[in-house]
């Protein structure tokens, strides 16, 4: 029973993570194109940029997301496992009935590239001021870091 509950908890967290990654992507686009203070949430955009970078590394390394591995392990221990990736298992049935896994990888890379590029080209205000402090103090030779 514990394995089943933990597997379900990981599934719920995994679903929320995917929603956060997709929502963060659209939020990043809004921040990039409209650059209003309303869309300039430092922690949200920074966590999203780091998360999408991490998520995009797994396919490059030929690995599944650790959440998928833990979920499968716990579900198999409880007798309710599945094979394959999280996104393919849950979302493919509703959105992409016969999709090639490489399409999801490519989509992930596109989201990662656009998100990271937007973060670099139009970083949150707090990030810009932080970089200005670091570069300003290092260039002027004030002796403080």
Rosetta silent file (secondary structure, phi, psi, omega in degrees, C-alpha in Angstrom):
SEQUENCE: XXXXXXXXXXXXXXXXXXXXXXXXXXXXXXXXXXXXXXXXXXXXXXXXXXXXXXXXXXXXXXXXXXXXXXXXXXXXXXXXXXXXXXXXXXXXXXXXXXXXXXXXXXXXXXXXXXXXXXXXXXXXXXXXXXXXXXXXXXXXXXXXX
SCORE:     score description
SCORE:     0.000 S_00000001
   1 L     0.000  -38.073 -179.823    0.000    0.000    0.000 S_00000001
   2 H   -63.958  -42.844  179.626    2.870    2.401    0.794 S_00000001
   3 H   -62.129  -40.389 -179.889    4.472    1.844   -2.622 S_00000001
   4 H   -65.081  -43.055  178.737    1.189    2.528   -4.350 S_00000001
   5 H   -63.820  -45.995  179.405    0.645    5.739   -2.356 S_00000001
   6 H   -63.926  -39.740  176.450    4.216    6.940   -3.014 S_00000001
   7 H   -61.109  -42.293  177.594    3.852    6.082   -6.705 S_00000001
   8 H   -65.976  -41.321  178.671    0.649    8.105   -6.849 S_00000001
   9 H   -62.133  -41.478  178.346    2.285   11.012   -4.980 S_00000001
  10 H   -66.945  -38.759  177.227    5.173   11.016   -7.462 S_00000001
  11 H   -60.596  -44.219  179.245    2.681   10.876  -10.352 S_00000001
  12 H   -64.293  -46.056  178.223    0.853   13.908   -8.983 S_00000001
  13 H   -61.568  -41.209  179.936    4.117   15.794   -8.438 S_00000001
  14 H   -61.921  -43.100  177.854    5.281   14.783  -11.938 S_00000001
  15 H   -61.631  -45.017  178.881    2.050   16.090  -13.451 S_00000001
  16 H   -63.833  -36.276  178.070    2.435   19.376  -11.574 S_00000001
  17 H   -64.203  -44.874  178.676    6.057   19.608  -12.758 S_00000001
  18 H   -62.469  -43.573  178.075    5.016   19.153  -16.404 S_00000001
  19 H   -61.670  -42.194  177.654    2.283   21.785  -15.967 S_00000001
  20 H   -62.366  -42.273  179.864    4.841   24.120  -14.363 S_00000001
  21 H   -63.426  -43.609 -179.705    7.270   23.588  -17.265 S_00000001
  22 H   -71.106  -43.530  177.253    4.572   24.324  -19.868 S_00000001
  23 H   -62.937  -42.813  178.601    3.078   27.238  -17.932 S_00000001
  24 H   -60.729  -35.618  178.063    6.552   28.604  -17.328 S_00000001
  25 H   -62.485  -48.096  179.870    7.252   28.472  -21.040 S_00000001
  26 H   -67.476  -37.341  177.095    4.225   30.621  -21.856 S_00000001
  27 H   -63.225  -39.961  177.867    4.977   32.942  -18.928 S_00000001
  28 H   -63.335  -41.696  177.087    8.531   33.317  -20.264 S_00000001
  29 H   -62.032  -42.453  177.628    7.179   34.235  -23.690 S_00000001
  30 H   -62.397  -42.899  179.484    4.921   36.861  -22.114 S_00000001
  31 H   -63.809  -37.305 -178.239    7.865   38.237  -20.116 S_00000001
  32 H   -70.368  -49.078 -173.808    9.997   38.350  -23.242 S_00000001
  33 H   -80.455  -32.959 -176.681    7.523   39.999  -25.598 S_00000001
  34 H  -104.093  -23.249  176.076    5.697   42.312  -23.216 S_00000001
  35 L    41.521   47.973  175.721    8.432   42.818  -20.605 S_00000001
  36 L   -94.820  151.981  179.269    6.009   44.105  -18.027 S_00000001
  37 H   -58.073  -30.465 -179.710    6.834   44.021  -14.338 S_00000001
  38 H   -58.402  -34.114 -177.485    3.832   41.743  -13.852 S_00000001
  39 H   -93.870    5.366 -171.019    5.617   38.921  -15.722 S_00000001
  40 L   -99.755   55.007  178.321    8.962   39.538  -14.063 S_00000001
  41 L   -86.723  107.468 -175.046    8.881   37.025  -11.207 S_00000001
  42 H   -54.748  -54.550 -174.471   12.518   36.232  -10.474 S_00000001
  43 H   -66.748  -38.934  178.851   12.058   32.949   -8.603 S_00000001
  44 H   -62.507  -51.247 -177.299    9.427   31.602  -10.991 S_00000001
  45 H   -67.913  -36.865 -179.896   11.469   32.364  -14.103 S_00000001
  46 H   -69.499  -45.754  177.496   14.750   31.218  -12.553 S_00000001
  47 H   -62.402  -39.772  178.686   13.322   27.925  -11.293 S_00000001
  48 H   -64.417  -45.241 -179.507   11.681   27.372  -14.670 S_00000001
  49 H   -61.735  -44.658  178.592   14.904   28.088  -16.581 S_00000001
  50 H   -66.094  -41.842 -179.604   16.903   25.724  -14.354 S_00000001
  51 H   -64.751  -44.160 -178.417   14.177   23.082  -14.481 S_00000001
  52 H   -69.590  -32.710  175.009   13.768   23.126  -18.253 S_00000001
  53 H   -63.834  -44.769  177.352   17.536   22.963  -18.668 S_00000001
  54 H   -62.898  -46.776 -179.067   17.619   19.892  -16.432 S_00000001
  55 H   -61.095  -37.424 -178.591   14.639   18.286  -18.181 S_00000001
  56 H   -74.751  -17.312  178.690   16.218   18.787  -21.591 S_00000001
  57 H   -74.716  -31.579 -176.742   19.441   17.088  -20.482 S_00000001
  58 H   -57.426  -50.153  177.954   17.809   13.700  -19.817 S_00000001
  59 H   -63.119  -34.295  177.883   17.061   12.875  -23.474 S_00000001
  60 H   -62.772  -34.731  179.483   20.536   14.065  -24.463 S_00000001
  61 L   -87.106   -0.944 -179.483   21.995   11.611  -21.976 S_00000001
  62 L    70.469   32.913 -177.009   19.629    8.873  -23.159 S_00000001
  63 L  -125.035  157.073  171.991   17.908    8.642  -19.787 S_00000001
  64 L   -84.429  158.921  173.297   14.418    8.908  -18.409 S_00000001
  65 L   -59.786  139.680  178.322   13.484   11.551  -15.890 S_00000001
  66 H   -57.561  -32.621  177.592   14.180   10.302  -12.326 S_00000001
  67 H   -61.888  -39.159  177.912   10.525   10.912  -11.467 S_00000001
  68 H   -64.372  -43.441 -179.203    9.535    8.445  -14.192 S_00000001
  69 H   -63.572  -48.047  179.951   12.001    5.866  -12.893 S_00000001
  70 H   -63.987  -41.405  179.649   10.850    6.225   -9.260 S_00000001
  71 H   -61.456  -47.836  179.356    7.207    6.186  -10.268 S_00000001
  72 H   -61.463  -43.840 -179.303    7.664    3.025  -12.339 S_00000001
  73 H   -60.442  -48.441 -179.037    9.661    1.311   -9.589 S_00000001
  74 H   -67.387  -38.886  179.373    7.073    2.055   -6.915 S_00000001
  75 H   -69.067  -37.891  177.556    4.149    1.149   -9.148 S_00000001
  76 H   -65.998  -39.137  176.608    5.769   -2.121  -10.195 S_00000001
  77 H   -61.979  -32.849 -179.583    6.389   -2.991   -6.526 S_00000001
  78 H   -90.557   -3.232  178.395    2.715   -2.363   -5.878 S_00000001
  79 L    87.734   16.034 -178.718    1.682   -4.290   -9.012 S_00000001
  80 L  -131.595   42.217 -176.042    0.461   -1.317  -11.057 S_00000001
  81 L   -85.584  173.731  174.265    3.452   -0.305  -13.205 S_00000001
  82 L  -144.667  165.033  178.095    3.805    0.689  -16.854 S_00000001
  83 L  -107.818  152.552  178.707    6.668    0.859  -19.292 S_00000001
  84 L    99.399 -173.903 -176.125    7.958    3.961  -21.061 S_00000001
  85 L   -86.287  158.200 -179.152    8.071    7.611  -20.158 S_00000001
  86 H   -56.880  -52.102 -176.472    5.664    9.623  -18.081 S_00000001
  87 H   -62.497  -46.108  179.899    4.620   11.997  -20.844 S_00000001
  88 H   -61.912  -41.144 -176.265    4.099    9.232  -23.359 S_00000001
  89 H   -66.697  -47.599 -173.438    2.106    7.121  -20.910 S_00000001
  90 H   -92.054  -44.709 -173.124   -0.316    9.770  -19.653 S_00000001
  91 L   -87.263  -28.116 -177.713   -0.489   12.537  -22.195 S_00000001
  92 L   -60.130  -36.973 -178.266   -0.066   10.581  -25.411 S_00000001
  93 L   -60.612  -31.859 -175.483   -3.438    8.886  -24.971 S_00000001
  94 L   -97.825  -37.127 -172.142   -5.231   12.229  -25.027 S_00000001
  95 L  -105.369  -46.276 -174.739   -3.137   14.493  -27.218 S_00000001
  96 L  -125.871   85.546 -174.539   -0.837   12.412  -29.442 S_00000001
  97 L   -55.606  -43.826 -178.378   -2.250    8.931  -30.061 S_00000001
  98 L  -129.352   59.979 -175.576    0.660    7.569  -32.152 S_00000001
  99 L   -93.392  142.802  175.581    3.548    9.967  -31.557 S_00000001
 100 L   -75.151  134.704  179.966    7.193    9.121  -31.981 S_00000001
 101 H   -56.419  -26.729  179.090    9.139    9.684  -28.723 S_00000001
 102 H   -66.492  -25.467  177.208   11.613   11.836  -30.634 S_00000001
 103 H   -64.614  -38.218  177.753    8.829   14.391  -31.213 S_00000001
 104 H   -69.608  -39.826  177.230    8.593   14.914  -27.456 S_00000001
 105 H   -61.128  -46.087 -179.721   12.371   15.204  -27.224 S_00000001
 106 H   -62.975  -44.272  177.356   12.439   17.794  -29.998 S_00000001
 107 H   -59.469  -41.331  178.207    9.581   19.709  -28.370 S_00000001
 108 H   -62.377  -42.844  178.989   11.432   19.668  -25.058 S_00000001
 109 H   -64.766  -39.635  178.861   14.578   21.030  -26.720 S_00000001
 110 H   -63.780  -46.959  178.579   12.611   23.796  -28.443 S_00000001
 111 H   -60.665  -43.744  179.785   10.953   24.807  -25.164 S_00000001
 112 H   -63.130  -47.033 -178.107   14.332   24.693  -23.390 S_00000001
 113 H   -61.139  -48.764 -178.528   16.114   26.715  -26.075 S_00000001
 114 H   -64.764  -42.077 -178.922   13.435   29.421  -26.253 S_00000001
 115 H   -64.407  -46.466 -179.400   13.114   29.604  -22.453 S_00000001
 116 H   -67.525  -41.505  178.128   16.857   29.889  -21.819 S_00000001
 117 H   -61.241  -43.807  178.922   17.293   32.365  -24.688 S_00000001
 118 H   -64.662  -37.909  179.392   14.465   34.524  -23.314 S_00000001
 119 H   -65.409  -38.802 -179.593   15.948   34.357  -19.821 S_00000001
 120 H   -74.717  -44.903 -176.855   19.331   35.490  -21.135 S_00000001
 121 H   -72.708  -35.389  177.474   18.044   38.139  -23.539 S_00000001
 122 L  -135.145   74.504 -177.877   15.448   39.574  -21.127 S_00000001
 123 L   -69.995  161.298  174.013   16.353   38.385  -17.644 S_00000001
 124 L   -58.418  153.083 -176.486   14.229   39.212  -14.619 S_00000001
 125 H   -55.112  -42.571 -178.909   15.014   42.633  -13.153 S_00000001
 126 H   -61.944  -36.894  178.676   16.654   41.129  -10.054 S_00000001
 127 H   -67.386  -42.486  179.286   19.024   39.093  -12.249 S_00000001
 128 H   -61.152  -45.919 -178.649   20.016   42.166  -14.263 S_00000001
 129 H   -67.932  -33.902  177.566   20.786   44.189  -11.139 S_00000001
 130 H   -65.097  -45.173  178.458   22.719   41.265   -9.642 S_00000001
 131 H   -66.143  -35.617  177.894   24.885   40.947  -12.770 S_00000001
 132 H   -64.459  -40.714  178.408   25.417   44.717  -12.822 S_00000001
 133 H   -62.681  -45.801 -178.020   26.638   44.615   -9.224 S_00000001
 134 H   -66.275  -49.443 -177.534   29.034   41.753   -9.947 S_00000001
 135 H   -69.731  -34.944  179.301   30.381   43.153  -13.201 S_00000001
 136 H   -67.150  -41.772 -179.022   30.524   46.697  -11.888 S_00000001
 137 H   -74.730  -30.318  179.709   32.511   45.819   -8.795 S_00000001
 138 H   -75.651  -36.136 -176.781   34.862   43.517  -10.668 S_00000001
 139 H   -75.958  -42.383 -176.925   35.609   45.968  -13.474 S_00000001
 140 H   -72.956  -16.606  178.433   36.127   49.054  -11.331 S_00000001
 141 L    70.625   38.221 -178.300   38.518   47.183   -9.077 S_00000001
 142 L   -74.587  -10.927  178.543   36.823   48.305   -5.881 S_00000001
 143 L    87.458   -4.722  178.000   38.181   45.243   -4.127 S_00000001
 144 L  -110.650  143.781  177.724   34.791   43.911   -3.101 S_00000001
 145 L  -116.870    0.000    0.000   33.026   40.971   -4.635 S_00000001
